[in-house]
Amino acid sequence: MTFCLSEYQQQEQELKLRRKMKDSVPEEHLYLGFSHQYGDGIFPLHTSISLFLLSYCDCKLFKIFLVPTGENADDQLVTKNLLHDLEVSLISRHQLPLVVQSCCLPAVVVKDGKFCRAGLSVVLRHIIQKTYEADPSKKDVLELLGFKKTCLKACAEVSRWTRLCEISIPLAVERFLTGSAEQCQSVPPDILELERKLGEPVRVHNDDKIRRQKLQQQKAGAKAALPVLAKEAAGEKTVEMREHPLPSLELSIAFSKLLVQEVSATVNREPPDIRKTKTSDLPPLDHVFAEGLYFTLADIVLLPCIHQFLVFSKKQGTNLLNLPLISSWYRRVQEVPRVKKAADKCNMQLFQLPELQSTPEEQLQNFFLVPNELEEEHEDSHFIGGPRPTMTKLMESGIEAKFSPHPCPNWTLDWNGLPAAVSPGEGKMSRDRALRKQQQLNNLVAVVKKLAKPGDVIVDFCSGGGHVGIVLAHMMPSCQVVLIENKELSLIRAKDRSDELGLNNIWFIQANLDYFNGTFNIGVALHACGVATDMVIEHCIKAQAAFVICPCCYGFIQNTVKFTYPQSHQFKAILSYKEHMILCRFADQTAVQLPPERRLIGKQCMGLVDLDRAWAAEGRNYSVQVISMEPESCSPKNNMLVGTPT
């Protein structure tokens, strides 16, 4: 109950902060890429998706700019033939605000040019929230964000579902449309993965109650009748589709939520035999929409992509027999209120597909196989035996944790002489925690000051509330500081502190790391969680920038699409993935309440994991030191990686 309350309070606080920003900076500009037109779509597909959502929400709160990738864009063709319902202007890349030039499109920037939101999911979620703030009667628009408002909130770097919707499927469809005739005869693997996902059992909040109702319906043999829940939800009013009554409990629940303003809380008590049925024996719930029973932002993202794929497949004669669930989903989405109207506004000519027979599960498994190295992480997550055998194995090969001396262990900021808004205590933390945060900042700022020169661009990755970035911007006014953070609430707080200080050398970018493509000289991250540390290092290496990073949450490290562990060739020659994961799990055993011997082992494991990272970077022409922050008591996660290109 406490968790739910804090979640509600956090959402309320976020809405208040967003309204505050809305009142202070009302005008926002939306920038969308434009490469070409094909059929009834605008490409890249991220642009079609954004425009479709604007039409669905009937949102005209943004000044919209298309940014051509070439020089032959026809202004009249774009603005009249394709976007007759929206006021759109064309703008060249070099005319974009500087902060937007550092980001992948789509992007939204506020009028002062300091606060930018970039990347498809972040921009779409912002459009939904702005629409609701402007007109709170549009509760159905807010419902697109799903339960707890988390639909596509997890970043694509760590969430396979977000990556599939936001990146993989749009790219797969774009490649499919430009592929050879031979390539167009086979369905892209990412589309097949979506088909497989739609065949998985649905997990939703309180699904136990719905599954019991489904069991009751099955036992009563009432498959053809409207279920009790839909009748109650509609006040005994029949919910109709265009061609036939809803055939299943899942469809009834989904469309009752879409078509009925208020749902009755009264639910008939199940018979004793239904109540006593074990959860494991209850029938699974089938997908109605992409994420389960309810129409969400994921469906909005997928519809323009799947539509273009189906239209092109129909022309090319591609075999779609392996996609019965996607075909059913495509037909069903068209029954959602306002979808066809929004499609008409965007000149998307939706069409009806014939019903297809379901493909056997084993056939779909053959189409989509998870790489072994990604499967391995799930095979045995419970490690037995502790870290000593793995550490001994490394020691026998001459590998031990080693730490370089701190370059300036006694250096400290004059916190008492700094404005209050610079202090991390302004982030509403306890006095003890604020003191430890100050000590952590002393370490990072000292090293960055040694590396930086006037005119440098310093990026604070995973910036949170801006504790690092704001100090750097205040202490080094001749440098440009960029804060990048996925959580909007944290970034809004950081901007409030920056505005209080009157800082002019700072930008705020709400985006996943992959959507930042600007040039910079130094990358900084304080307590970048798990794989995020490796993502920051990778960004810095690609930009040939120095980095100062304090890792955190070693136990969350695991193989991903981009990273496999161990990383360095020295560690790969000795340790398996599982053995490296043992080090990562025990590297988190450094909390102050643990016995000293256990904390020492945890520190050694931290050092070994970071040594692997350091050696991997050195293999790419970097010089890297692993340093302990001073004092070590400033944080249980007190390692600091300092790297410079050689």
C-alpha positions as CSV (number, residue, x, y, z in Angstrom):
1,M,0.0,0.0,0.0
2,T,2.9,2.3,0.8
3,F,4.4,1.7,-2.6
4,C,1.2,2.6,-4.4
5,L,0.8,5.8,-2.4
6,S,4.4,7.0,-3.2
7,E,3.9,6.1,-6.8
8,Y,0.7,8.2,-6.9
9,Q,2.4,11.1,-5.1
10,Q,5.3,11.0,-7.5
11,Q,2.9,11.2,-10.5
12,E,1.1,14.1,-8.9
13,Q,4.4,15.9,-8.3
14,E,5.5,15.3,-11.9
15,L,2.2,16.8,-13.1
16,K,2.7,19.9,-10.9
17,L,6.3,20.4,-12.2
18,R,5.1,19.9,-15.8
19,R,2.4,22.5,-15.3
20,K,4.9,24.9,-13.9
21,M,7.1,24.5,-17.0
22,K,4.0,24.9,-19.2
23,D,3.1,28.2,-17.5
24,S,6.7,29.5,-17.7
25,V,7.6,28.3,-21.3
26,P,4.3,27.7,-23.2
27,E,5.6,27.4,-26.8
28,E,7.4,24.2,-27.9
29,H,8.8,23.2,-31.3
30,L,8.6,19.7,-32.6
31,Y,11.3,18.7,-35.1
32,L,10.7,15.6,-37.3
33,G,13.0,14.1,-39.9
34,F,11.9,13.8,-43.5
35,S,13.7,11.7,-46.1
36,H,11.0,10.8,-48.6
37,Q,7.4,9.9,-49.3
38,Y,6.4,6.3,-50.2
39,G,2.8,5.5,-50.9
40,D,0.7,6.9,-48.0
41,G,3.6,7.2,-45.6
42,I,6.2,9.8,-44.7
43,F,9.7,8.5,-43.9
44,P,11.5,7.8,-41.6
45,L,8.7,5.9,-40.0
46,H,9.4,7.8,-36.7
47,T,7.9,10.8,-38.4
48,S,4.8,9.0,-39.6
49,I,4.3,7.6,-36.1
50,S,4.6,11.1,-34.5
51,L,2.2,12.7,-36.9
52,F,-0.3,9.8,-36.4
53,L,-0.2,10.3,-32.7
54,L,-0.8,14.1,-33.1
55,S,-3.8,13.3,-35.3
56,Y,-5.2,10.7,-32.9
57,C,-4.9,13.1,-29.9
58,D,-6.1,16.0,-32.0
59,C,-3.1,17.9,-30.6
60,K,-2.2,21.3,-32.1
61,L,0.0,22.5,-29.2
62,F,3.3,22.3,-31.0
63,K,4.9,24.2,-33.8
64,I,5.9,21.5,-36.2
65,F,9.1,21.5,-38.4
66,L,10.1,18.8,-40.9
67,V,13.9,18.5,-41.3
68,P,14.8,17.2,-44.8
69,T,17.7,14.8,-45.0
70,G,18.3,15.9,-48.7
71,E,18.1,19.1,-50.6
72,N,15.2,18.1,-52.9
73,A,12.2,18.3,-50.5
74,D,9.1,19.8,-52.1
75,D,7.6,22.2,-49.5
76,Q,4.1,22.2,-51.2
77,L,4.0,18.4,-51.6
78,V,4.7,17.9,-47.9
79,T,2.5,20.6,-46.4
80,K,-0.5,20.2,-48.7
81,N,-0.7,16.7,-50.0
82,L,0.4,14.9,-46.9
83,L,-0.3,17.1,-43.9
84,H,-3.5,19.0,-44.7
85,D,-4.7,18.8,-41.0
86,L,-1.5,20.1,-39.4
87,E,0.5,23.3,-39.9
88,V,4.0,22.3,-40.8
89,S,7.1,24.2,-41.9
90,L,10.4,22.9,-43.4
91,I,13.7,23.8,-41.9
92,S,17.3,22.8,-42.8
93,R,19.5,20.9,-40.4
94,H,21.9,23.8,-39.8
95,Q,18.9,26.1,-38.8
96,L,18.0,23.8,-35.9
97,P,18.7,25.0,-32.3
98,L,22.1,23.9,-31.3
99,V,20.8,21.5,-28.6
100,V,18.6,19.8,-31.2
101,Q,21.6,19.4,-33.6
102,S,23.2,17.2,-30.9
103,C,20.2,14.8,-30.9
104,C,18.5,12.3,-33.1
105,L,15.0,13.2,-34.3
106,P,12.2,13.4,-33.4
107,A,12.9,16.1,-30.8
108,V,10.9,18.7,-28.9
109,V,12.6,21.8,-27.6
110,V,11.2,24.6,-25.4
111,K,11.4,28.2,-26.6
112,D,14.5,29.1,-24.6
113,G,16.4,26.4,-26.4
114,K,17.9,24.8,-23.2
115,F,15.5,21.9,-22.5
116,C,15.2,19.3,-25.2
117,R,13.3,15.9,-25.4
118,A,14.7,13.5,-28.0
119,G,13.9,10.1,-29.2
120,L,10.6,8.5,-30.3
121,S,9.3,7.2,-27.0
122,V,10.2,10.3,-25.0
123,V,8.6,12.6,-27.6
124,L,5.4,10.6,-27.9
125,R,5.0,10.3,-24.1
126,H,5.4,14.1,-23.9
127,I,2.8,14.7,-26.6
128,I,0.3,12.6,-24.7
129,Q,1.0,14.4,-21.4
130,K,0.8,17.8,-23.0
131,T,-2.5,16.9,-24.6
132,Y,-4.0,15.8,-21.3
133,E,-2.7,18.9,-19.4
134,A,-4.3,21.2,-22.0
135,D,-7.6,19.3,-21.9
136,P,-8.0,17.0,-18.8
137,S,-11.3,15.7,-20.3
138,K,-9.1,13.6,-22.7
139,K,-8.6,10.8,-20.2
140,D,-8.5,8.3,-22.9
141,V,-5.4,9.9,-24.3
142,L,-3.7,9.7,-21.0
143,E,-4.7,6.0,-20.9
144,L,-2.4,5.4,-23.8
145,L,0.5,5.4,-21.2
146,G,-0.9,2.2,-19.7
147,F,-0.9,1.0,-16.1
148,K,1.2,3.2,-13.8
149,K,1.9,5.3,-17.0
150,T,4.9,3.2,-17.9
151,C,4.2,2.3,-21.5
152,L,7.5,2.5,-23.4
153,K,9.1,4.4,-20.5
154,A,12.0,1.9,-20.1
155,C,14.8,2.9,-22.4
156,A,15.5,0.8,-25.5
157,E,19.1,0.1,-24.3
158,V,17.8,-2.2,-21.5
159,S,14.1,-3.1,-22.5
160,R,13.7,-5.5,-25.4
161,W,10.1,-4.6,-25.8
162,T,10.8,-0.8,-26.1
163,R,13.7,-1.6,-28.5
164,L,11.4,-3.8,-30.6
165,C,8.7,-1.1,-30.9
166,E,10.8,2.0,-31.0
167,I,13.8,0.8,-33.1
168,S,13.8,-2.7,-34.5
169,I,10.4,-2.9,-36.2
170,P,10.6,0.6,-37.8
171,L,14.0,-0.1,-39.1
172,A,13.0,-3.6,-40.3
173,V,10.0,-2.2,-42.2
174,E,12.1,0.5,-43.8
175,R,14.7,-2.0,-44.9
176,F,12.0,-4.3,-46.2
177,L,10.5,-1.6,-48.3
178,T,13.9,-0.9,-50.0
179,G,15.1,-4.5,-50.2
180,S,15.4,-6.6,-53.3
181,A,12.5,-8.6,-54.7
182,E,14.1,-11.8,-53.3
183,Q,14.4,-10.3,-49.8
184,C,10.8,-9.2,-49.9
185,Q,9.6,-12.8,-50.1
186,S,10.5,-13.5,-46.5
187,V,9.2,-11.8,-43.4
188,P,11.7,-9.8,-41.4
189,P,12.8,-11.5,-38.1
190,D,11.6,-8.5,-36.0
191,I,8.1,-8.8,-37.5
192,L,8.1,-12.5,-36.6
193,E,9.2,-11.6,-33.1
194,L,6.2,-9.4,-32.7
195,E,4.0,-12.3,-33.9
196,R,5.5,-14.5,-31.2
197,K,5.0,-11.8,-28.6
198,L,1.3,-11.5,-29.5
199,G,1.0,-15.3,-28.9
200,E,2.4,-15.1,-25.3
201,P,0.0,-15.2,-22.4
202,V,-1.0,-11.7,-21.2
203,R,0.0,-10.5,-17.8
204,V,-1.9,-7.5,-16.5
205,H,-2.7,-6.0,-13.1
206,N,-5.2,-8.1,-11.2
207,D,-5.3,-10.7,-14.0
208,D,-6.1,-13.5,-11.5
209,K,-9.7,-12.1,-11.2
210,I,-10.1,-11.9,-15.0
211,R,-8.7,-15.4,-15.5
212,R,-11.2,-16.8,-13.0
213,Q,-14.0,-15.0,-14.9
214,K,-12.7,-16.6,-18.1
215,L,-12.8,-20.0,-16.5
216,Q,-16.3,-19.4,-15.3
217,Q,-17.3,-18.3,-18.8
218,Q,-15.7,-21.4,-20.3
219,K,-17.5,-23.7,-17.8
220,A,-20.8,-22.1,-18.5
221,G,-20.3,-22.6,-22.3
222,A,-21.0,-18.9,-23.0
223,K,-18.3,-18.2,-25.4
224,A,-20.6,-16.6,-28.0
225,A,-22.4,-14.4,-25.5
226,L,-21.2,-11.0,-24.2
227,P,-19.3,-11.6,-20.9
228,V,-20.7,-10.4,-17.6
229,L,-17.9,-7.9,-17.1
230,A,-18.5,-6.0,-20.3
231,K,-22.3,-5.8,-19.5
232,E,-21.5,-4.5,-16.0
233,A,-19.0,-2.0,-17.5
234,A,-21.5,-0.7,-20.0
235,G,-24.4,-0.7,-17.5
236,E,-26.1,-3.6,-19.4
237,K,-25.5,-1.7,-22.7
238,T,-24.2,-3.9,-25.5
239,V,-20.7,-3.0,-26.8
240,E,-20.7,-3.5,-30.6
241,M,-18.1,-3.9,-33.2
242,R,-18.8,-3.2,-36.9
243,E,-19.3,-6.7,-38.1
244,H,-20.0,-9.1,-35.2
245,P,-20.4,-9.2,-31.5
246,L,-17.2,-9.5,-29.4
247,P,-16.3,-13.2,-29.2
248,S,-14.1,-13.3,-26.1
249,L,-13.8,-12.0,-22.6
250,E,-10.6,-10.3,-23.4
251,L,-12.1,-8.3,-26.3
252,S,-15.1,-7.4,-24.1
253,I,-12.9,-6.0,-21.4
254,A,-10.6,-4.1,-23.9
255,F,-13.5,-2.5,-25.8
256,S,-15.6,-1.7,-22.7
257,K,-12.6,0.4,-21.5
258,L,-12.4,2.2,-24.8
259,L,-16.1,2.8,-25.3
260,V,-17.5,3.3,-21.8
261,Q,-16.6,6.3,-19.7
262,E,-17.0,4.7,-16.2
263,V,-16.7,1.1,-15.2
264,S,-18.7,-0.3,-12.4
265,A,-16.7,-1.5,-9.4
266,T,-19.3,-4.1,-8.6
267,V,-18.3,-7.7,-9.6
268,N,-20.3,-10.8,-8.9
269,R,-18.6,-13.2,-6.5
270,E,-17.4,-16.3,-8.3
271,P,-18.8,-19.8,-7.5
272,P,-16.8,-21.8,-4.9
273,D,-15.3,-24.1,-7.5
274,I,-13.9,-21.1,-9.4
275,R,-12.5,-19.4,-6.3
276,K,-10.8,-22.6,-5.2
277,T,-9.1,-23.2,-8.5
278,K,-5.3,-22.8,-8.3
279,T,-3.8,-19.9,-10.2
280,S,-1.6,-22.3,-12.2
281,D,-4.7,-24.0,-13.4
282,L,-6.5,-20.9,-14.6
283,P,-6.7,-20.3,-18.4
284,P,-4.2,-17.7,-19.8
285,L,-5.4,-14.4,-21.2
286,D,-5.0,-13.8,-24.9
287,H,-3.7,-10.6,-26.5
288,V,-6.2,-8.1,-27.7
289,F,-3.6,-5.3,-28.4
290,A,0.2,-5.2,-28.5
291,E,0.7,-5.0,-24.7
292,G,-2.2,-7.1,-23.6
293,L,-5.8,-6.2,-23.1
294,Y,-5.7,-2.5,-23.5
295,F,-5.0,-0.1,-26.4
296,T,-1.7,1.8,-25.6
297,L,1.0,3.9,-27.0
298,A,2.7,0.7,-28.3
299,D,-0.2,0.1,-30.7
300,I,0.1,3.7,-31.9
301,V,3.8,3.2,-32.6
302,L,3.3,-0.2,-34.4
303,L,0.3,0.7,-36.5
304,P,2.0,2.9,-39.2
305,C,4.9,0.4,-39.3
306,I,2.8,-2.7,-39.7
307,H,0.4,-0.9,-42.1
308,Q,3.3,0.0,-44.5
309,F,4.6,-3.6,-44.2
310,L,1.3,-5.1,-45.0
311,V,0.6,-2.7,-47.9
312,F,4.0,-3.5,-49.5
313,S,3.6,-7.2,-48.8
314,K,0.3,-7.3,-50.6
315,K,1.8,-5.6,-53.6
316,Q,4.8,-8.0,-53.6
317,G,2.8,-11.1,-53.0
318,T,4.7,-11.9,-49.7
319,N,3.4,-14.9,-47.9
320,L,1.7,-13.7,-44.7
321,L,0.4,-17.1,-43.5
322,N,2.9,-17.0,-40.6
323,L,1.3,-13.8,-39.2
324,P,-2.2,-14.6,-38.2
325,L,-1.9,-12.7,-34.9
326,I,-0.5,-9.6,-36.5
327,S,-3.3,-9.7,-39.1
328,S,-6.0,-10.0,-36.3
329,W,-4.3,-7.2,-34.4
330,Y,-4.3,-5.0,-37.5
331,R,-8.0,-5.6,-38.0
332,R,-8.8,-5.0,-34.4
333,V,-6.9,-1.8,-34.0
334,Q,-9.1,-0.3,-36.8
335,E,-12.1,-0.8,-34.5
336,V,-10.7,1.5,-31.9
337,P,-12.5,4.9,-31.7
338,R,-10.7,7.7,-33.6
339,V,-8.0,5.4,-35.2
340,K,-9.6,5.5,-38.6
341,K,-10.2,9.2,-38.4
342,A,-6.6,9.8,-37.4
343,A,-5.5,7.5,-40.3
344,D,-7.6,9.5,-42.7
345,K,-6.0,12.8,-41.5
346,C,-2.6,11.2,-42.2
347,N,-3.7,9.8,-45.6
348,M,-3.2,6.2,-44.3
349,Q,-5.5,4.0,-46.2
350,L,-6.2,1.2,-43.8
351,F,-7.6,-1.9,-45.4
352,Q,-9.2,-5.2,-44.2
353,L,-7.2,-8.4,-44.1
354,P,-8.7,-11.9,-44.4
355,E,-8.6,-14.1,-41.2
356,L,-5.6,-16.4,-41.2
357,Q,-5.1,-19.7,-39.3
358,S,-2.8,-19.6,-36.3
359,T,0.8,-20.9,-36.9
360,P,2.0,-23.7,-34.7
361,E,4.2,-22.4,-31.8
362,E,7.1,-24.6,-32.8
363,Q,7.2,-23.0,-36.3
364,L,7.5,-19.5,-34.8
365,Q,10.2,-20.7,-32.5
366,N,12.2,-21.7,-35.6
367,F,11.8,-18.3,-37.0
368,F,13.1,-16.4,-34.0
369,L,15.9,-17.8,-31.9
370,V,17.5,-15.9,-29.0
371,P,21.4,-15.9,-29.3
372,N,23.0,-18.3,-26.9
373,E,24.9,-15.7,-25.1
374,L,21.7,-13.8,-24.2
375,E,20.0,-17.0,-23.1
376,E,22.8,-18.0,-20.9
377,E,22.1,-15.3,-18.4
378,H,18.7,-16.9,-17.6
379,E,20.0,-20.4,-17.3
380,D,21.4,-20.2,-13.8
381,S,20.8,-16.9,-12.0
382,H,21.5,-18.4,-8.5
383,F,25.2,-18.8,-8.1
384,I,26.7,-21.3,-5.7
385,G,30.2,-21.3,-4.2
386,G,30.9,-17.6,-3.8
387,P,33.5,-15.5,-5.6
388,R,36.7,-17.1,-4.3
389,P,37.1,-19.8,-6.9
390,T,36.7,-17.2,-9.7
391,M,39.1,-14.8,-7.9
392,T,41.7,-17.6,-7.4
393,K,41.4,-18.5,-11.1
394,L,42.3,-15.0,-12.0
395,M,45.1,-14.8,-9.5
396,E,46.7,-17.9,-10.9
397,S,46.9,-16.0,-14.2
398,G,48.4,-13.0,-12.5
399,I,45.2,-10.9,-12.5
400,E,44.3,-9.0,-9.3
401,A,42.3,-5.9,-8.6
402,K,44.7,-2.9,-8.7
403,F,44.0,0.8,-8.0
404,S,45.9,3.8,-9.1
405,P,46.8,6.6,-6.6
406,H,44.3,9.4,-6.4
407,P,45.6,12.5,-8.3
408,C,44.3,15.0,-5.7
409,P,43.0,13.2,-2.7
410,N,42.6,16.3,-0.5
411,W,41.1,18.7,-3.0
412,T,37.6,19.9,-2.0
413,L,35.2,22.5,-3.1
414,D,34.4,25.4,-0.8
415,W,30.8,24.3,-0.3
416,N,30.1,27.0,2.3
417,G,31.1,29.7,-0.2
418,L,28.9,28.4,-3.1
419,P,25.3,29.4,-3.7
420,A,22.8,27.1,-2.0
421,A,21.4,25.9,-5.3
422,V,24.8,24.4,-6.2
423,S,24.7,22.1,-3.2
424,P,23.3,18.6,-3.5
425,G,21.3,19.3,-0.4
426,E,19.0,21.3,-2.6
427,G,17.9,18.0,-4.1
428,K,15.9,17.4,-0.8
429,M,18.2,14.7,0.7
430,S,19.3,14.2,4.3
431,R,22.2,16.0,5.8
432,D,24.4,12.9,6.0
433,R,23.6,11.9,2.5
434,A,24.2,15.4,1.2
435,L,27.7,15.4,2.9
436,R,28.6,12.1,1.2
437,K,27.3,13.4,-2.1
438,Q,29.5,16.5,-1.7
439,Q,32.5,14.2,-1.1
440,Q,31.7,12.2,-4.2
441,L,31.4,15.5,-6.2
442,N,34.8,16.6,-4.9
443,N,36.4,13.6,-6.5
444,L,34.7,14.0,-9.9
445,V,35.1,17.8,-10.1
446,A,38.8,17.6,-9.2
447,V,39.6,15.2,-12.0
448,V,37.4,17.0,-14.6
449,K,39.0,20.3,-13.8
450,K,42.4,18.7,-14.5
451,L,41.2,17.4,-17.9
452,A,39.0,20.3,-19.1
453,K,40.1,23.4,-21.0
454,P,38.1,26.5,-22.0
455,G,35.5,25.8,-24.7
456,D,35.2,22.1,-23.9
457,V,31.8,20.4,-24.0
458,I,31.2,18.3,-20.9
459,V,28.4,15.8,-20.9
460,D,26.9,14.6,-17.6
461,F,25.4,11.2,-18.6
462,C,22.6,9.7,-16.4
463,S,22.5,13.1,-14.7
464,G,19.6,12.5,-12.4
465,G,18.9,15.8,-10.6
466,G,22.0,17.4,-12.0
467,H,24.3,17.2,-8.9
468,V,27.4,16.8,-11.1
469,G,26.4,18.9,-14.1
470,I,25.2,21.9,-12.1
471,V,28.5,22.1,-10.1
472,L,30.6,21.8,-13.2
473,A,28.6,24.5,-15.1
474,H,28.9,26.8,-12.1
475,M,32.7,26.1,-11.5
476,M,33.6,26.2,-15.2
477,P,31.6,29.0,-17.0
478,S,33.9,28.8,-20.0
479,C,32.7,25.2,-20.7
480,Q,29.4,24.0,-22.1
481,V,27.7,21.4,-19.9
482,V,25.0,19.0,-21.2
483,L,22.8,17.0,-18.8
484,I,21.3,13.8,-20.3
485,E,18.7,11.9,-18.3
486,N,15.8,9.7,-19.2
487,K,13.7,10.6,-16.2
488,E,11.7,13.8,-16.8
489,L,11.0,14.7,-13.2
490,S,14.7,14.6,-12.3
491,L,15.7,16.8,-15.2
492,I,12.9,19.4,-14.5
493,R,14.3,19.7,-10.9
494,A,17.8,20.2,-12.3
495,K,16.6,22.9,-14.6
496,D,14.8,24.7,-11.7
497,R,18.1,24.8,-9.8
498,S,20.0,26.0,-12.9
499,D,17.4,28.8,-13.5
500,E,17.8,29.9,-9.9
501,L,21.6,30.1,-10.4
502,G,21.2,31.9,-13.8
503,L,23.5,29.5,-15.6
504,N,23.8,30.1,-19.3
505,N,26.3,27.4,-20.2
506,I,24.0,24.4,-19.6
507,W,21.6,22.3,-21.7
508,F,19.1,19.7,-20.6
509,I,18.3,16.7,-22.8
510,Q,15.7,14.1,-21.8
511,A,16.6,11.1,-23.9
512,N,18.1,7.7,-23.9
513,L,21.9,7.7,-24.4
514,D,21.6,6.4,-28.0
515,Y,19.7,9.5,-29.1
516,F,22.5,11.9,-28.2
517,N,25.0,12.1,-31.1
518,G,26.7,15.4,-30.4
519,T,30.4,16.0,-30.2
520,F,32.0,16.5,-26.8
521,N,35.3,16.4,-25.0
522,I,34.6,14.9,-21.6
523,G,31.9,12.4,-20.4
524,V,31.0,12.2,-16.7
525,A,28.7,9.9,-14.9
526,L,28.2,9.5,-11.1
527,H,26.8,6.1,-10.2
528,A,25.8,5.0,-13.7
529,C,23.8,1.8,-13.0
530,G,24.9,-1.6,-14.3
531,V,25.4,-1.6,-18.1
532,A,24.8,2.2,-18.2
533,T,28.5,2.6,-17.2
534,D,29.6,0.6,-20.3
535,M,27.2,2.6,-22.5
536,V,28.7,5.8,-21.3
537,I,32.3,4.5,-21.9
538,E,31.2,3.4,-25.4
539,H,29.8,6.9,-26.1
540,C,33.0,8.5,-25.0
541,I,35.2,6.2,-27.1
542,K,33.1,6.8,-30.2
543,A,33.5,10.6,-29.6
544,Q,37.2,10.2,-28.7
545,A,36.4,12.0,-25.4
546,A,37.9,11.6,-22.0
547,F,35.7,10.0,-19.3
548,V,35.3,10.2,-15.5
549,I,32.8,7.6,-14.4
550,C,31.8,6.2,-11.0
551,P,30.0,2.8,-11.6
552,C,27.2,1.4,-9.6
553,C,24.8,-1.6,-9.3
554,Y,27.3,-4.1,-10.6
555,G,24.7,-6.8,-9.9
556,F,22.6,-5.5,-12.8
557,I,25.3,-6.2,-15.3
558,Q,24.2,-8.7,-17.9
559,N,24.7,-9.5,-21.6
560,T,22.7,-7.2,-23.8
561,V,22.3,-6.6,-27.6
562,K,25.3,-4.3,-27.5
563,F,27.5,-5.7,-24.7
564,T,28.8,-9.1,-23.8
565,Y,30.8,-10.0,-20.7
566,P,33.6,-10.2,-19.9
567,Q,34.8,-7.5,-22.3
568,S,38.6,-7.5,-22.4
569,H,40.5,-10.2,-24.2
570,Q,42.5,-10.8,-21.1
571,F,39.4,-11.7,-19.0
572,K,37.7,-13.6,-21.9
573,A,40.7,-15.9,-22.1
574,I,40.1,-17.0,-18.5
575,L,36.5,-16.5,-17.4
576,S,33.2,-17.6,-18.8
577,Y,30.1,-15.4,-18.8
578,K,28.8,-17.1,-15.6
579,E,32.1,-16.7,-13.8
580,H,32.2,-13.0,-14.6
581,M,28.6,-12.6,-13.4
582,I,29.7,-14.1,-10.1
583,L,32.2,-11.2,-9.7
584,C,29.4,-8.7,-10.7
585,R,26.9,-10.1,-8.1
586,F,29.5,-10.0,-5.3
587,A,30.7,-6.6,-6.3
588,D,27.5,-5.3,-4.8
589,Q,28.4,-6.7,-1.4
590,T,29.9,-3.5,-0.1
591,A,27.2,-2.0,2.1
592,V,28.4,-0.5,5.4
593,Q,26.2,-2.9,7.5
594,L,28.0,-6.0,6.1
595,P,31.0,-7.6,7.9
596,P,34.4,-6.1,7.1
597,E,35.7,-9.2,5.4
598,R,32.7,-9.5,3.1
599,R,33.0,-5.8,2.2
600,L,36.7,-6.3,1.4
601,I,35.8,-9.2,-1.0
602,G,33.1,-6.9,-2.5
603,K,35.7,-4.2,-3.1
604,Q,38.0,-6.6,-4.8
605,C,35.2,-7.9,-7.0
606,M,34.4,-4.2,-7.9
607,G,38.1,-3.7,-8.8
608,L,38.2,-6.8,-11.0
609,V,35.0,-5.9,-12.9
610,D,36.3,-2.4,-13.5
611,L,39.7,-3.7,-14.5
612,D,38.0,-5.7,-17.2
613,R,36.3,-2.4,-18.3
614,A,39.6,-0.6,-18.2
615,W,41.5,-3.2,-20.3
616,A,38.7,-3.3,-22.8
617,A,39.0,0.5,-23.3
618,E,42.8,0.3,-23.4
619,G,42.4,-2.2,-26.3
620,R,40.7,0.7,-28.2
621,N,43.6,3.2,-27.7
622,Y,42.7,4.6,-24.3
623,S,44.7,5.0,-21.1
624,V,42.5,4.1,-18.1
625,Q,43.0,4.3,-14.4
626,V,40.8,2.7,-11.7
627,I,40.9,5.0,-8.6
628,S,39.2,4.8,-5.2
629,M,37.4,8.0,-4.3
630,E,38.5,9.8,-1.1
631,P,37.3,9.2,1.5
632,E,36.2,5.7,0.6
633,S,33.4,6.1,3.1
634,C,31.7,8.6,0.8
635,S,30.0,5.7,-1.0
636,P,30.0,1.9,-0.9
637,K,30.4,2.2,-4.7
638,N,33.6,4.3,-4.5
639,N,35.5,3.2,-7.7
640,M,36.2,5.9,-10.3
641,L,37.3,5.1,-13.9
642,V,39.3,7.9,-15.5
643,G,40.1,7.4,-19.2
644,T,41.8,9.5,-21.8
645,P,42.4,8.8,-25.5
646,T,46.0,8.1,-26.3
